[in-house]
Amino acid sequence: MRVIVDRALCDDHGQCEIAAPNVFRIGVDGKLEYDERPDPSERDAIEEAADACPLQAILVQE
Amino acid sequence: MTATQADVPDVPYFDLADPSFDVTSELVHAARDESWYVHTPYGLAVLRYNEVGALLKDRRLRQGSAAWPAHNGIHSGLFTDWWNDVLMNLEGEDHHRIRRLLNPAFSPKVINAMVPQFQALAEELVDAFVDEGRCEFVSQFAEPYSARILCILLGLPESEWQQISTWAVDLGLSLGVTFAQDLDKIHAALEGLYGYCNELIADRRDNPRDDLTTRLVQASRDEDRLTETELAVSLVFLIFAGMDTTRNQLGLALQTFLRHPDQWAKLAERPDLGRAAVEEVMRVNPTITWITREALEPFTFQGLEIEQGQTIQLFSHSAGTDPSAMADTTFDIEGDRASHMGFGGGVHHCLGHFVARTDMSVALPLLARRLRDPRADGPGEWLPMSGNTGPVRFPITFTPGA
């Protein structure tokens, strides 16, 4: 599984961090950091993060 | 030390407590050219796009409405108990837990499946008045549309929309300047809504259906569920937050298009621009004109010292039309514009934004097709162009379209 965030769309709201805190986090600079190759056990949380993203900027690839 | 007017004479002062103060006025635009912030009786107001965007998401600030009842001298009772527990006023892990449980019920997949119902509702409402070539847009379209959408979403009989709407309007008095005087009415509405929602929750537990209420009753994550109280608090909050906002934003959309008839004609021909039209309207004419934040700790921002407890108002229209942040600020549904602040931002970004985006992007092209060449039919009646704004009455005439 690979997580891709469209940086051109991402607005750093941090809704993904709420949904999947082990994969996404807002850094001290206010910018999104994330794990591109997360553990498969995070799958459901990541899909919730992708759904919750206000900009719909998160893509999950197999 | 917090900057005061005397300390910084060059920073303008806006009397935000004056109901005639217009947050979209030339005065605000001129001040924005001079300074990224101004002083107001309700704390600092931030005017520019970059600063509003940064502070909206800054975690050294909390959502600013939690202290609202206390500011009005109301310290206990049913309203305060509810207000303290609603998603918007929770912070940290308390907030994140509830948000995680509520989120899936609002996913784009769930909402997109409702588009045919939204379309049928919009057509039905327009059918009822279109041949007359005139309507009062709020009572004949915006209000029943937003209230019945909420009924569709929650799985309530659409015939009950007027009762739900009345409670929501009365509860909405809590956001106004007459909050304290209206407290009995507000408490009655809250009791009515709690009773209604508790029955609804009990029913869906026994008789699950394909609706948002059932999804919330069944919502779970990592063995965690919403308690009975959390369910009732959340449902009441969804009704409170989802109805007035959409009604007002639809009215403001029409107001904007009346000023740009060529854009309305284009939207009639190009319904695929519905989503872009919603974004563009909310950039220049958002119903929530200030978003309130409160500093959790002292910090320095752009050289300005912010004290703990400092209230900060983030001006959404001013930010959305800031010429220092975008090459072209004119209203254009085909323009390429920066994202707007109409749904707030950061951890408190509006939970229901997919619903609002979807139902308005259905309604606007449909209205553009069926209400051709709309014109204002008298001045109507408007809330102050400040705070949460929109039309109370908005009579229009138009040429009926197919």
Boltz contact constraints between the chains, C-beta under 6 A:
constraints:
  - contact:
      token1: [A, 11]
      token2: [B, 339]
      max_distance: 6.0
  - contact:
      token1: [A, 12]
      token2: [B, 57]
      max_distance: 6.0
  - contact:
      token1: [A, 13]
      token2: [B, 345]
      max_distance: 6.0
  - contact:
      token1: [A, 13]
      token2: [B, 346]
      max_distance: 6.0
  - contact:
      token1: [A, 13]
      token2: [B, 349]
      max_distance: 6.0
  - contact:
      token1: [A, 14]
      token2: [B, 347]
      max_distance: 6.0
  - contact:
      token1: [A, 18]
      token2: [B, 96]
      max_distance: 6.0
  - contact:
      token1: [A, 18]
      token2: [B, 99]
      max_distance: 6.0
  - contact:
      token1: [A, 51]
      token2: [B, 107]
      max_distance: 6.0
  - contact:
      token1: [A, 52]
      token2: [B, 103]
      max_distance: 6.0
  - contact:
      token1: [A, 54]
      token2: [B, 349]
      max_distance: 6.0
